[in-house]
Amino acid sequence: MRRQRVKRIKCPRCGLSMPEGTPACEDCGLKFDRLALATNGDAKRKKLRGDRSFIVSTTKLPSDVSYIKLLLFTIFLGVFGGHCYYTGRYLRGAILTTNFVVMMSFVIFNGFFVSIPHFLDITMPICGLILFVWVFDLIKVCCKKFKVPVAIDLDTRGEQ
């Protein structure tokens, strides 16, 4: 007789692995039915205010993030970090935007940068490696493993 494998889920807040169908995390107390109500728009507003409380990243897209839009942003604007700005991952988007601007400045002002010894030897591989973030993000979006921040608000009774 074969033993059936129990599907497991990971808590997006603390990372604890537990059997699928568990109503709440045994470690941090996060109620999983709240993830269905969580929105990315609330997480963006909280991040812009500097409030990081009750923001978790999840691979399950919230109701206000469209998979098609996310995929198109990643394909066409991913080099600029457009998919990161769309989902509220502003620091990652800023890194990708800055990387693109630096790489374009290397192309435009190539003659100036070539005259500086070993400058391009050091900076171009770094820019190239950062560019792979876009490729990895594209793969994650296609496999539906791209993490999107969502805000889980407190209940009126103060539960989380």
N, C-alpha and C positions, 0 to 999 in steps of 0.2 A: 504494500500500500504506500502510495507516494504522499509525502507530506506537502500540503499546499503552502506556498510562500505568502506571507501576509504583506500586502502593499504598505509601504511606509511613506509618511510625509514629514517634511521638515518645517519647523516653526520659522516664519520669516523674521521674527524678532530676535530669538536667542539661538536658533539653529538646532534645537533638540529634535532628534528623530523619534517618531512615535507611530503607532498603527493608524492607518487611514480610518476615518470615521470618528476619531477622538474629537469631542466638542471644544476642548480648550487645551492649551499647552500646560503640561504638568509642571513645568519649571517656572515660566514667567506669567502664566495665567491669561495669555491672549486668547480671546474667543474667536475661533475661526469663522464663525458666521458673520463677524464684523468685517471681514475682508471683502465680502460681497457688497457691503455698503460704503466701503472706503473709496475715495476718489483721488485722482492725481491732481486735480485743480486745487483741492484743499492743501495737498502736500506742497505744491508750488507756492501758494500764498504763505504758508507757514515758513518755508525756507527763505522767502524774500524778507520776511519779518525777523528772521534769525531764530525762530522757534523750531527746534528739532524734535520736540517731544511728540511721541506717538506717530512718528513717521517710520514706516518699514518699507523695505524693498521686496517686491514679489514678482514672480514670473507670470502670474495670472493677471492679465490686463484688466484694469478697472473699466467701468462703463463709459468713462469720458475719454478713453484712449482707443482710437481705432487701429486695428492691426494693419489695414491697408495703408492708412496714412503713415503709420510708423515705418512700414516697409518702404514706401515711396520716399519718405524723408531720408531713410538710411541709404537707399540706392543713389538718389540724386543729390542730396545735400549732406551726406554723411561725412565727406571730406571736410566740410566746414563745421561739422558738429550739429547740424540741423536736427537730427533725431534726438540728440541730448537736450537741446533747448525745448523741443516739443514735449519731452517727458519730464522736464524739470531737473535734469542733471546738469546744472549750470557750470560747475567747475570742469567737468569732463568736456563739455562743449567749448568752454573757453580755451582749454588746452588744445583741442583739435583746430579751433579757429586760428589761434596763435601759430600753431604749427604750419597751417596752410599759408598764412601771411609770410612767415619766415621762408618757407620753401619758394614762394613766388618771388620774394625779394632776391633770393639767390639766383633765380632764373633771369630776372630783369637786370640786376646789377652784377651779373656774372663777372665782368671784367674787373670790377673793384675787389670782389671777394677772392678772385684767383690770385691777385697780387699780394694778399696776406698769406704768409707761409703757414701751411698746415691747418688753416681755419676751416676749409671745407672738409678736410679729412676727419675732423672731429665732429663738426656740427651736422653734416649731411646724414651719417648713419643714425644719429639720434633722431633726426626728423623722419627718416625712413621707418625707424622702429615705431615712432608715435603714429605714423600713418597706418601701421598694421592694426591699431586700435579700431579704425574704421572697418577693416576687413573682418576682424573678430566680432565686432558689433553686428555686421551684416549677417554673419553666420549664426549668431545668437538670435537675431530677429527671425531669420528663416526657420530655425529650429524651435522657436517660441520659448527661448531660455533667457531673453533679454529682461533684466530686472528694472521695474518701474517703481519709483517711490509713490506710496499712497499714505494718506493721513487717516488714522483711526481715531475718531473723536471719543471722548468720554461719554458714558451713559449718564443719565440724569441722577442715577443712584451712586455715581462715582466709580462704577466698575470699569475695568479695562478690557 
